[in-house]
Amino acid sequence: MRYPLFCVLSLVLVAWMGAGCSSPEPVTYQPRIELDDLTAGLTVPDNDYCLLKSDPTQGRFACSLAIAEFAPVGGEDSRELALVPMKTNQEAYWADQLRGLPGVRDALFLSPFDVRAAGPGLEGLCASAGGLDASLLLAYAPSRFGPNAAQVVGVLYDVEERVALATLHASARFIEEEEGEEIAQDNKPGDHRDTDAAYQAGRAFERHAMVCLQELMSYDTPPPTTQPHQWETPREDRWWVPRVIRRP
């Protein structure tokens, strides 16, 4: 059945008006995740990183870095964390930060699939990272706990030794001057990343991680190179060396 043109245009107009009048998606908040929720008993810096091990090393860098993101599961007020698949844009942010860092060969983003055999605990995470030939593991947990307040906490581990090398923290909060309170940026038209707490805390955390890695690199020296073999075979027994025959 064919419809007159004005009927088609009317249907399009109704659909457009309906889309424009649709209610925005509700903004959800999480409990404020602290470092103890991720790993207990470690020193927590304030908007910075803190090295827990600064001993000189040899041959740690260059290496691969495994990155694991955790998020709360089990309900709105639950502080239980679980490894989650990283979003594509998050992987892109990390790749951009790590680009040009000479001590990191590549970034490996762990997913629940990677650790399902070894388990989600520290042992399982390190075992999975080691299976991918990563020497370092960065585990972190972002949380947005208000309309425009967020923070990220994380721990950098030595994969082989299963010890924490550093802890990291970044937070951000923005108050609207006119309202005098936090206002969610999600449903505002335009680009508001400069005043988006979740975005700013995430980028700050990545910068802390880069500076932390650079400091660890400053304590590292290259592995010993293979020395040429010192031959001890007498010259007359070196059958592989061509002999010069002198003619009379």
Accessible surface in RSA format (square Angstrom, percent):
REM  Atomic radii and reference values for relative SASA: ProtOr
REM  Chains: A
REM  Algorithm: Lee & Richards
REM  Probe-radius: 1.40
REM  Slices: 20
REM RES _ NUM      All-atoms   Total-Side   Main-Chain    Non-polar    All polar
REM                ABS   REL    ABS   REL    ABS   REL    ABS   REL    ABS   REL
RES MET A   1   203.56 105.4 123.37  81.7  80.19 190.9 116.16  98.8  87.41 115.8
RES ARG A   2   234.65  98.5 208.73 106.4  25.93  61.7  83.48 114.1 151.17  91.6
RES TYR A   3   139.11  64.9 116.02  66.0  23.09  60.1  78.59  59.1  60.52  74.6
RES PRO A   4    70.39  51.3  57.15  52.1  13.24  48.1  69.49  57.4   0.90   5.6
RES LEU A   5   130.88  72.9 120.62  86.3  10.25  25.8 123.13  86.5   7.74  20.8
RES PHE A   6   138.49  69.3 134.11  83.1   4.38  11.4 135.63  82.2   2.86   8.2
RES CYS A   7    37.21  28.1  34.18  38.1   3.02   7.1  10.11  25.6  27.10  29.2
RES VAL A   8    64.43  42.4  64.43  58.3   0.00   0.0  64.43  56.0   0.00   0.0
RES LEU A   9   106.77  59.5 102.65  73.4   4.12  10.4 102.91  72.3   3.85  10.4
RES SER A  10    56.09  47.4  51.40  68.6   4.69  10.8  31.23  66.5  24.86  34.8
RES LEU A  11   119.81  66.7 114.95  82.2   4.86  12.2 115.30  81.0   4.52  12.2
RES VAL A  12    92.83  61.1  89.20  80.8   3.63   8.8  92.28  80.2   0.55   1.5
RES LEU A  13    97.70  54.4  95.02  68.0   2.68   6.7  97.53  68.5   0.17   0.5
RES VAL A  14   101.68  66.9  98.85  89.5   2.83   6.8  99.74  86.7   1.94   5.3
RES ALA A  15    67.36  61.9  50.85  78.5  16.51  37.6  61.35  86.4   6.02  15.9
RES TRP A  16   177.35  71.2 171.06  82.8   6.29  14.8 146.72  78.2  30.63  49.7
RES MET A  17   101.02  52.3  97.04  64.2   3.97   9.5  83.58  71.1  17.44  23.1
RES GLY A  18    44.07  54.3   0.00   N/A  44.07  54.3  35.78  98.2   8.29  18.6
RES ALA A  19    71.75  66.0  50.90  78.6  20.85  47.4  59.02  83.1  12.73  33.7
RES GLY A  20    65.45  80.7   0.00   N/A  65.45  80.7  35.21  96.6  30.24  67.7
RES CYS A  21   107.94  81.6  74.86  83.5  33.08  77.7  34.40  87.2  73.54  79.3
RES SER A  22    74.73  63.1  51.28  68.4  23.44  54.0  41.20  87.7  33.53  47.0
RES SER A  23    98.69  83.4  74.42  99.3  24.27  55.9  44.67  95.1  54.03  75.7
RES PRO A  24    89.77  65.4  68.91  62.8  20.87  75.9  79.57  65.7  10.20  63.4
RES GLU A  25   143.57  82.4 136.71 103.4   6.86  16.3  52.52 101.6  91.05  74.3
RES PRO A  26   120.41  87.8  96.25  87.7  24.16  87.8 106.96  88.3  13.45  83.6
RES VAL A  27    43.00  28.3  17.08  15.5  25.91  62.4  20.93  18.2  22.07  59.9
RES THR A  28   110.25  78.4  95.50  96.8  14.76  35.2  67.51  90.7  42.74  64.6
RES TYR A  29    85.64  40.0  71.18  40.5  14.45  37.6  58.12  43.7  27.51  33.9
RES GLN A  30    66.23  37.0  58.18  42.5   8.06  19.2  21.95  46.7  44.29  33.6
RES PRO A  31    24.55  17.9  11.27  10.3  13.28  48.3  23.69  19.6   0.85   5.3
RES ARG A  32   105.94  44.5 101.28  51.6   4.66  11.1  29.50  40.3  76.44  46.3
RES ILE A  33     0.13   0.1   0.00   0.0   0.13   0.3   0.00   0.0   0.13   0.4
RES GLU A  34    70.33  40.4  70.33  53.2   0.00   0.0  33.51  64.8  36.82  30.1
RES LEU A  35     1.16   0.6   0.09   0.1   1.07   2.7   0.09   0.1   1.07   2.9
RES ASP A  36    90.22  63.2  75.29  74.9  14.93  35.3  23.77  55.9  66.45  66.3
RES ASP A  37    47.56  33.3  20.76  20.7  26.80  63.4   6.78  16.0  40.78  40.7
RES LEU A  38    33.20  18.5   7.55   5.4  25.66  64.5   8.66   6.1  24.54  66.0
RES THR A  39    34.80  24.7  29.33  29.7   5.47  13.0  30.12  40.5   4.68   7.1
RES ALA A  40    76.55  70.4  54.42  84.0  22.13  50.3  54.48  76.7  22.07  58.5
RES GLY A  41    74.53  91.9   0.00   N/A  74.53  91.9  42.21 115.8  32.32  72.4
RES LEU A  42    44.51  24.8  32.77  23.4  11.74  29.5  34.72  24.4   9.79  26.4
RES THR A  43    85.73  61.0  75.05  76.1  10.68  25.5  48.46  65.1  37.27  56.3
RES VAL A  44    74.06  48.7  47.04  42.6  27.02  65.1  47.04  40.9  27.02  73.3
RES PRO A  45    18.67  13.6   6.20   5.7  12.47  45.3  16.22  13.4   2.45  15.2
RES ASP A  46   117.27  82.1  97.23  96.8  20.03  47.4  38.40  90.4  78.87  78.7
RES ASN A  47    67.00  46.2  54.28  52.5  12.72  30.6  21.56  51.9  45.44  43.9
RES ASP A  48    66.01  46.2  66.01  65.7   0.00   0.0   9.79  23.0  56.22  56.1
RES TYR A  49    42.49  19.8  29.57  16.8  12.91  33.6  16.91  12.7  25.58  31.5
RES CYS A  50    37.19  28.1  32.77  36.5   4.42  10.4   9.64  24.4  27.55  29.7
RES LEU A  51    37.80  21.0  11.91   8.5  25.89  65.1  11.91   8.4  25.89  69.7
RES LEU A  52    58.30  32.5  28.18  20.2  30.13  75.7  32.69  23.0  25.61  68.9
RES LYS A  53    95.69  46.7  91.76  56.3   3.93   9.4  39.12  35.2  56.57  60.3
RES SER A  54    58.59  49.5  45.89  61.2  12.69  29.2  10.16  21.6  48.43  67.8
RES ASP A  55    95.56  66.9  90.08  89.7   5.47  12.9  25.63  60.3  69.93  69.7
RES PRO A  56   117.92  85.9  97.85  89.2  20.07  72.9  98.17  81.0  19.75 122.8
RES THR A  57    33.53  23.9  23.48  23.8  10.06  24.0  31.23  41.9   2.31   3.5
RES GLN A  58   116.87  65.4  85.68  62.6  31.20  74.3  21.47  45.7  95.40  72.4
RES GLY A  59    32.73  40.4   0.00   N/A  32.73  40.4   6.10  16.7  26.63  59.6
RES ARG A  60    41.37  17.4  28.80  14.7  12.57  29.9  17.82  24.4  23.55  14.3
RES PHE A  61    21.96  11.0   9.08   5.6  12.88  33.5   9.73   5.9  12.23  35.0
RES ALA A  62    38.60  35.5  20.31  31.3  18.29  41.6  20.31  28.6  18.29  48.4
RES CYS A  63     3.63   2.7   2.66   3.0   0.96   2.3   3.57   9.0   0.06   0.1
RES SER A  64    13.09  11.1  12.39  16.5   0.70   1.6   0.00   0.0  13.09  18.3
RES LEU A  65     0.32   0.2   0.32   0.2   0.00   0.0   0.32   0.2   0.00   0.0
RES ALA A  66     0.00   0.0   0.00   0.0   0.00   0.0   0.00   0.0   0.00   0.0
RES ILE A  67     0.00   0.0   0.00   0.0   0.00   0.0   0.00   0.0   0.00   0.0
RES ALA A  68     0.00   0.0   0.00   0.0   0.00   0.0   0.00   0.0   0.00   0.0
RES GLU A  69    23.30  13.4  23.30  17.6   0.00   0.0   0.35   0.7  22.95  18.7
RES PHE A  70    15.40   7.7  15.40   9.5   0.00   0.0  15.40   9.3   0.00   0.0
RES ALA A  71    22.23  20.4  22.23  34.3   0.00   0.0  22.23  31.3   0.00   0.0
RES PRO A  72    23.92  17.4   5.48   5.0  18.44  67.0   5.53   4.6  18.39 114.3
RES VAL A  73    55.80  36.7  49.70  45.0   6.10  14.7  55.80  48.5   0.00   0.0
RES GLY A  74    72.09  88.9   0.00   N/A  72.09  88.9  35.12  96.4  36.96  82.8
RES GLY A  75    52.24  64.4   0.00   N/A  52.24  64.4  34.77  95.4  17.47  39.1
RES GLU A  76   147.03  84.4 124.53  94.2  22.50  53.6  47.46  91.8  99.58  81.3
RES ASP A  77   125.92  88.2 107.44 106.9  18.48  43.7  37.20  87.6  88.72  88.5
RES SER A  78    26.19  22.1  14.30  19.1  11.89  27.4  17.77  37.8   8.42  11.8
RES ARG A  79   102.67  43.1  91.49  46.6  11.18  26.6  52.02  71.1  50.65  30.7
RES GLU A  80   114.00  65.5 102.70  77.7  11.30  26.9  39.69  76.8  74.31  60.7
RES LEU A  81    32.03  17.8   6.62   4.7  25.41  63.9   6.62   4.6  25.41  68.4
RES ALA A  82    33.55  30.8  30.05  46.4   3.50   8.0  33.55  47.2   0.00   0.0
RES LEU A  83    13.97   7.8   3.31   2.4  10.66  26.8   3.31   2.3  10.66  28.7
RES VAL A  84    34.34  22.6  33.95  30.7   0.38   0.9  34.17  29.7   0.16   0.4
RES PRO A  85    91.79  66.9  80.34  73.2  11.45  41.6  80.70  66.6  11.09  68.9
RES MET A  86    19.46  10.1   0.81   0.5  18.65  44.4   1.37   1.2  18.09  24.0
RES LYS A  87   152.85  74.6 145.00  89.0   7.85  18.7  93.79  84.4  59.06  62.9
RES THR A  88   114.43  81.4 108.23 109.7   6.20  14.8  71.86  96.5  42.57  64.4
RES ASN A  89    76.21  52.6  69.58  67.2   6.63  16.0  35.58  85.6  40.63  39.3
RES GLN A  90    38.20  21.4  38.20  27.9   0.00   0.0   9.81  20.9  28.38  21.5
RES GLU A  91    57.73  33.1  57.03  43.1   0.70   1.7   6.91  13.4  50.82  41.5
RES ALA A  92    56.36  51.8  45.24  69.8  11.12  25.3  52.13  73.4   4.23  11.2
RES TYR A  93    54.42  25.4  52.14  29.7   2.27   5.9  36.13  27.2  18.29  22.5
RES TRP A  94     1.37   0.5   1.37   0.7   0.00   0.0   1.04   0.6   0.33   0.5
RES ALA A  95    54.71  50.3  45.70  70.5   9.01  20.5  49.24  69.3   5.47  14.5
RES ASP A  96    79.84  55.9  67.09  66.8  12.75  30.1  22.64  53.3  57.19  57.0
RES GLN A  97    52.48  29.3  37.08  27.1  15.40  36.7   4.84  10.3  47.65  36.1
RES LEU A  98    14.69   8.2   9.72   7.0   4.97  12.5   9.87   6.9   4.82  13.0
RES ARG A  99   184.79  77.6 156.27  79.7  28.52  67.9  70.20  95.9 114.59  69.5
RES GLY A 100    74.13  91.4   0.00   N/A  74.13  91.4  42.29 116.1  31.84  71.3
RES LEU A 101    15.53   8.6   8.84   6.3   6.69  16.8  10.55   7.4   4.97  13.4
RES PRO A 102   113.63  82.8  85.20  77.7  28.43 103.3  97.63  80.6  16.00  99.4
RES GLY A 103     5.96   7.3   0.00   N/A   5.96   7.3   5.93  16.3   0.03   0.1
RES VAL A 104    12.99   8.5   0.95   0.9  12.03  29.0   0.95   0.8  12.03  32.6
RES ARG A 105   171.20  71.9 134.03  68.3  37.17  88.5  55.92  76.4 115.28  69.9
RES ASP A 106    66.75  46.8  57.85  57.6   8.90  21.0  34.78  81.9  31.97  31.9
RES ALA A 107    26.15  24.0   6.17   9.5  19.98  45.5   6.17   8.7  19.98  52.9
RES LEU A 108    40.63  22.6  37.70  27.0   2.94   7.4  40.63  28.5   0.00   0.0
RES PHE A 109    52.36  26.2  29.59  18.3  22.77  59.3  29.70  18.0  22.66  64.9
RES LEU A 110     1.14   0.6   0.00   0.0   1.14   2.9   0.00   0.0   1.14   3.1
RES SER A 111    29.21  24.7  29.21  39.0   0.00   0.0  22.06  47.0   7.15  10.0
RES PRO A 112    52.15  38.0  48.39  44.1   3.76  13.7  49.26  40.7   2.89  18.0
RES PHE A 113   136.36  68.2 125.39  77.7  10.97  28.5 129.27  78.4   7.09  20.3
RES ASP A 114    55.62  39.0  32.44  32.3  23.18  54.8   8.14  19.2  47.48  47.3
RES VAL A 115     5.86   3.9   5.72   5.2   0.14   0.3   5.72   5.0   0.14   0.4
RES ARG A 116   176.74  74.2 141.59  72.2  35.15  83.7  55.54  75.9 121.21  73.5
RES ALA A 117   104.69  96.3  63.70  98.3  41.00  93.3  73.49 103.5  31.20  82.7
RES ALA A 118    50.60  46.5  15.99  24.7  34.61  78.7  26.70  37.6  23.90  63.3
RES GLY A 119    19.95  24.6   0.00   N/A  19.95  24.6  19.93  54.7   0.02   0.1
RES PRO A 120    94.56  68.9  89.43  81.5   5.13  18.7  89.58  74.0   4.98  30.9
RES GLY A 121    43.41  53.5   0.00   N/A  43.41  53.5  39.60 108.7   3.80   8.5
RES LEU A 122    65.14  36.3  53.64  38.4  11.50  28.9  54.64  38.4  10.50  28.2
RES GLU A 123   113.41  65.1 111.03  84.0   2.37   5.7  64.99 125.7  48.41  39.5
RES GLY A 124     4.08   5.0   0.00   N/A   4.08   5.0   1.55   4.3   2.53   5.7
RES LEU A 125     8.69   4.8   8.69   6.2   0.00   0.0   8.69   6.1   0.00   0.0
RES CYS A 126     0.05   0.0   0.00   0.0   0.05   0.1   0.00   0.0   0.05   0.0
RES ALA A 127    45.62  41.9  30.66  47.3  14.96  34.0  36.09  50.8   9.53  25.3
RES SER A 128    12.97  11.0   1.68   2.2  11.28  26.0   9.88  21.0   3.09   4.3
RES ALA A 129     0.00   0.0   0.00   0.0   0.00   0.0   0.00   0.0   0.00   0.0
RES GLY A 130    31.78  39.2   0.00   N/A  31.78  39.2  18.92  51.9  12.86  28.8
RES GLY A 131    64.94  80.1   0.00   N/A  64.94  80.1  35.56  97.6  29.38  65.8
RES LEU A 132    81.67  45.5  67.29  48.1  14.38  36.2  71.20  50.0  10.48  28.2
RES ASP A 133   121.20  84.9 102.89 102.4  18.31  43.3  34.08  80.2  87.12  86.9
RES ALA A 134     4.49   4.1   0.00   0.0   4.49  10.2   0.40   0.6   4.09  10.8
RES SER A 135    49.47  41.8  42.58  56.8   6.90  15.9  18.45  39.3  31.02  43.5
RES LEU A 136     0.52   0.3   0.52   0.4   0.00   0.0   0.52   0.4   0.00   0.0
RES LEU A 137     0.00   0.0   0.00   0.0   0.00   0.0   0.00   0.0   0.00   0.0
RES LEU A 138     2.89   1.6   2.89   2.1   0.00   0.0   2.89   2.0   0.00   0.0
RES ALA A 139     2.70   2.5   2.70   4.2   0.00   0.0   2.70   3.8   0.00   0.0
RES TYR A 140     6.23   2.9   6.23   3.5   0.00   0.0   6.23   4.7   0.00   0.0
RES ALA A 141     0.53   0.5   0.00   0.0   0.53   1.2   0.00   0.0   0.53   1.4
RES PRO A 142    40.19  29.3  38.97  35.5   1.23   4.5  38.97  32.2   1.22   7.6
RES SER A 143     2.66   2.2   0.07   0.1   2.59   6.0   1.47   3.1   1.18   1.7
RES ARG A 144    47.80  20.1  46.77  23.8   1.03   2.4  21.70  29.7  26.10  15.8
RES PHE A 145    57.22  28.6  33.62  20.8  23.60  61.4  33.62  20.4  23.60  67.6
RES GLY A 146     7.89   9.7   0.00   N/A   7.89   9.7   7.89  21.7   0.00   0.0
RES PRO A 147    46.17  33.6  45.83  41.8   0.34   1.2  45.83  37.8   0.34   2.1
RES ASN A 148     5.27   3.6   4.41   4.3   0.86   2.1   0.86   2.1   4.41   4.3
RES ALA A 149     1.45   1.3   1.34   2.1   0.11   0.3   1.34   1.9   0.11   0.3
RES ALA A 150     3.57   3.3   3.52   5.4   0.05   0.1   3.52   5.0   0.05   0.1
RES GLN A 151     2.10   1.2   1.62   1.2   0.48   1.1   0.33   0.7   1.77   1.3
RES VAL A 152     4.53   3.0   4.53   4.1   0.00   0.0   4.53   3.9   0.00   0.0
RES VAL A 153     0.50   0.3   0.49   0.4   0.01   0.0   0.49   0.4   0.01   0.0
RES GLY A 154     0.00   0.0   0.00   N/A   0.00   0.0   0.00   0.0   0.00   0.0
RES VAL A 155     0.03   0.0   0.03   0.0   0.00   0.0   0.03   0.0   0.00   0.0
RES LEU A 156     4.66   2.6   4.66   3.3   0.00   0.0   4.66   3.3   0.00   0.0
RES TYR A 157    10.27   4.8  10.27   5.8   0.00   0.0   5.19   3.9   5.08   6.3
RES ASP A 158    14.78  10.4  14.78  14.7   0.00   0.0   0.21   0.5  14.57  14.5
RES VAL A 159     6.00   3.9   6.00   5.4   0.00   0.0   6.00   5.2   0.00   0.0
RES GLU A 160   154.03  88.4 133.22 100.8  20.81  49.5  50.32  97.3 103.71  84.7
RES GLU A 161   118.15  67.8  95.47  72.2  22.68  54.0  34.98  67.7  83.18  67.9
RES ARG A 162    72.63  30.5  60.26  30.7  12.37  29.4  19.54  26.7  53.09  32.2
RES VAL A 163    50.03  32.9  45.68  41.4   4.35  10.5  50.03  43.5   0.00   0.0
RES ALA A 164    15.62  14.4   6.64  10.2   8.98  20.4   6.64   9.4   8.98  23.8
RES LEU A 165     2.98   1.7   2.98   2.1   0.00   0.0   2.98   2.1   0.00   0.0
RES ALA A 166     0.00   0.0   0.00   0.0   0.00   0.0   0.00   0.0   0.00   0.0
RES THR A 167     0.00   0.0   0.00   0.0   0.00   0.0   0.00   0.0   0.00   0.0
RES LEU A 168     1.64   0.9   1.31   0.9   0.32   0.8   1.31   0.9   0.32   0.9
RES HIS A 169    13.41   7.3  13.41   9.3   0.00   0.0   8.03   8.3   5.37   6.3
RES ALA A 170     0.00   0.0   0.00   0.0   0.00   0.0   0.00   0.0   0.00   0.0
RES SER A 171    34.82  29.4  20.63  27.5  14.19  32.7   6.15  13.1  28.66  40.2
RES ALA A 172    20.55  18.9   9.05  14.0  11.50  26.2  19.18  27.0   1.37   3.6
RES ARG A 173   152.67  64.1 124.15  63.3  28.52  67.9  41.59  56.8 111.08  67.3
RES PHE A 174    60.55  30.3  57.94  35.9   2.60   6.8  60.23  36.5   0.31   0.9
RES ILE A 175    77.12  43.9  52.61  39.2  24.50  59.1  53.29  38.4  23.83  64.7
RES GLU A 176    46.65  26.8  43.13  32.6   3.52   8.4   7.47  14.4  39.18  32.0
RES GLU A 177   169.83  97.5 137.45 104.0  32.37  77.1  58.30 112.8 111.52  91.1
RES GLU A 178   167.88  96.4 128.44  97.2  39.44  93.9  56.27 108.8 111.61  91.1
RES GLU A 179    99.95  57.4  68.85  52.1  31.10  74.1  35.49  68.6  64.46  52.6
RES GLY A 180    54.48  67.2   0.00   N/A  54.48  67.2  25.93  71.2  28.55  63.9
RES GLU A 181    96.16  55.2  93.18  70.5   2.97   7.1  25.91  50.1  70.24  57.4
RES GLU A 182    27.83  16.0  17.42  13.2  10.41  24.8   6.93  13.4  20.90  17.1
RES ILE A 183    47.97  27.3  46.71  34.8   1.26   3.0  47.93  34.5   0.04   0.1
RES ALA A 184    26.11  24.0  15.99  24.7  10.12  23.0  15.99  22.5  10.12  26.8
RES GLN A 185    11.67   6.5   3.80   2.8   7.87  18.7   2.82   6.0   8.85   6.7
RES ASP A 186    78.42  54.9  41.88  41.7  36.53  86.4  22.27  52.4  56.15  56.0
RES ASN A 187    83.38  57.5  51.20  49.5  32.18  77.5  28.80  69.3  54.58  52.8
RES LYS A 188    69.80  34.1  57.68  35.4  12.11  28.8  41.46  37.3  28.33  30.2
RES PRO A 189   121.87  88.8 102.58  93.5  19.30  70.1 114.25  94.3   7.62  47.4
RES GLY A 190    70.65  87.1   0.00   N/A  70.65  87.1  39.34 108.0  31.31  70.1
RES ASP A 191    95.93  67.2  62.76  62.5  33.17  78.4  44.34 104.4  51.59  51.5
RES HIS A 192    58.05  31.7  52.34  36.4   5.70  14.6  39.94  41.2  18.11  21.1
RES ARG A 193   123.40  51.8 122.26  62.3   1.14   2.7  38.95  53.2  84.45  51.2
RES ASP A 194   100.90  70.7  85.65  85.2  15.25  36.1  41.68  98.1  59.22  59.1
RES THR A 195    49.95  35.5  49.95  50.6   0.00   0.0  45.54  61.2   4.40   6.7
RES ASP A 196    38.71  27.1  38.71  38.5   0.00   0.0   1.36   3.2  37.35  37.3
RES ALA A 197     0.76   0.7   0.76   1.2   0.00   0.0   0.76   1.1   0.00   0.0
RES ALA A 198    45.41  41.8  33.11  51.1  12.29  28.0  34.54  48.6  10.87  28.8
RES TYR A 199    54.09  25.3  48.08  27.4   6.01  15.6  30.19  22.7  23.90  29.5
RES GLN A 200    48.69  27.2  47.09  34.4   1.59   3.8  10.77  22.9  37.92  28.8
RES ALA A 201     0.56   0.5   0.26   0.4   0.30   0.7   0.56   0.8   0.00   0.0
RES GLY A 202    11.89  14.7   0.00   N/A  11.89  14.7  11.19  30.7   0.70   1.6
RES ARG A 203    23.55   9.9  23.55  12.0   0.00   0.0  18.52  25.3   5.03   3.0
RES ALA A 204    18.23  16.8  18.08  27.9   0.15   0.3  18.23  25.7   0.00   0.0
RES PHE A 205     1.81   0.9   1.81   1.1   0.00   0.0   1.81   1.1   0.00   0.0
RES GLU A 206     2.76   1.6   2.76   2.1   0.00   0.0   0.88   1.7   1.88   1.5
RES ARG A 207   118.76  49.9 117.45  59.9   1.30   3.1  52.60  71.9  66.16  40.1
RES HIS A 208    35.69  19.5  35.59  24.7   0.10   0.3  25.22  26.0  10.47  12.2
RES ALA A 209     3.34   3.1   2.34   3.6   1.00   2.3   3.17   4.5   0.17   0.4
RES MET A 210    14.38   7.4  14.38   9.5   0.00   0.0  14.38  12.2   0.00   0.0
RES VAL A 211    74.22  48.8  73.91  66.9   0.31   0.7  73.91  64.2   0.31   0.8
RES CYS A 212     0.76   0.6   0.76   0.8   0.00   0.0   0.47   1.2   0.29   0.3
RES LEU A 213     3.09   1.7   3.09   2.2   0.00   0.0   3.09   2.2   0.00   0.0
RES GLN A 214    91.52  51.2  84.10  61.5   7.43  17.7  24.35  51.8  67.18  50.9
RES GLU A 215    54.98  31.6  48.61  36.8   6.37  15.2  22.15  42.9  32.83  26.8
RES LEU A 216     2.76   1.5   2.19   1.6   0.57   1.4   2.19   1.5   0.57   1.5
RES MET A 217    34.20  17.7  24.51  16.2   9.70  23.1  16.48  14.0  17.72  23.5
RES SER A 218    84.48  71.4  43.80  58.5  40.68  93.7  50.80 108.2  33.69  47.2
RES TYR A 219    77.63  36.2  69.26  39.4   8.37  21.8  49.59  37.3  28.04  34.6
RES ASP A 220    22.71  15.9   5.51   5.5  17.20  40.7   1.57   3.7  21.14  21.1
RES THR A 221    71.04  50.5  70.34  71.3   0.70   1.7  64.96  87.2   6.09   9.2
RES PRO A 222   104.43  76.1  95.47  87.0   8.96  32.6  98.36  81.2   6.07  37.7
RES PRO A 223    76.09  55.5  71.03  64.8   5.06  18.4  71.03  58.6   5.06  31.4
RES PRO A 224   108.87  79.3  79.67  72.6  29.20 106.2  90.05  74.3  18.82 117.0
RES THR A 225   106.01  75.4  89.17  90.4  16.85  40.1  76.69 103.0  29.32  44.3
RES THR A 226   136.75  97.3 105.49 106.9  31.26  74.5  76.37 102.6  60.38  91.3
RES GLN A 227   133.14  74.5 116.34  85.0  16.81  40.0  55.17 117.4  77.97  59.1
RES PRO A 228    99.18  72.3  83.82  76.4  15.37  55.9  95.54  78.9   3.64  22.6
RES HIS A 229   127.66  69.8 105.12  73.1  22.54  57.7  73.99  76.2  53.67  62.5
RES GLN A 230   133.60  74.7 126.22  92.2   7.38  17.6  58.68 124.9  74.92  56.8
RES TRP A 231   157.54  63.2 133.93  64.8  23.61  55.4 110.46  58.9  47.08  76.4
RES GLU A 232   160.07  91.9 129.08  97.7  30.98  73.8  52.78 102.1 107.28  87.6
RES THR A 233    45.46  32.3  39.65  40.2   5.81  13.8  20.18  27.1  25.28  38.2
RES PRO A 234    67.28  49.0  56.06  51.1  11.22  40.8  67.28  55.6   0.00   0.0
RES ARG A 235   166.69  70.0 155.92  79.5  10.76  25.6  62.46  85.4 104.23  63.2
RES GLU A 236   120.99  69.5 104.42  79.0  16.57  39.5  60.17 116.4  60.82  49.7
RES ASP A 237    83.01  58.1  68.74  68.4  14.27  33.7  21.70  51.1  61.31  61.1
RES ARG A 238    67.11  28.2  62.59  31.9   4.52  10.8   2.31   3.2  64.80  39.3
RES TRP A 239   214.48  86.1 183.06  88.6  31.42  73.8 171.74  91.6  42.74  69.3
RES TRP A 240   107.41  43.1  82.13  39.8  25.27  59.3  73.04  38.9  34.36  55.7
RES VAL A 241    45.61  30.0  40.65  36.8   4.96  11.9  41.68  36.2   3.94  10.7
RES PRO A 242   116.59  85.0  97.11  88.5  19.48  70.8 108.69  89.7   7.90  49.1
RES ARG A 243   188.65  79.2 159.92  81.5  28.73  68.4  69.61  95.1 119.04  72.1
RES VAL A 244   125.40  82.5  97.59  88.3  27.81  67.0 101.35  88.1  24.05  65.2
RES ILE A 245   151.65  86.3 126.50  94.2  25.15  60.6 129.69  93.4  21.96  59.6
RES ARG A 246   208.22  87.4 180.73  92.1  27.49  65.5  67.49  92.2 140.73  85.3
RES ARG A 247   214.03  89.9 184.74  94.2  29.29  69.7  59.15  80.8 154.88  93.9
RES PRO A 248   178.73 130.3 105.75  96.4  72.98 265.3 147.71 122.0  31.02 192.8
END  Absolute sums over single chains surface
CHAIN  1 A    15859.6      12484.4       3375.2       9058.7       6800.9
END  Absolute sums over all chains
TOTAL         15859.6      12484.4       3375.2       9058.7       6800.9
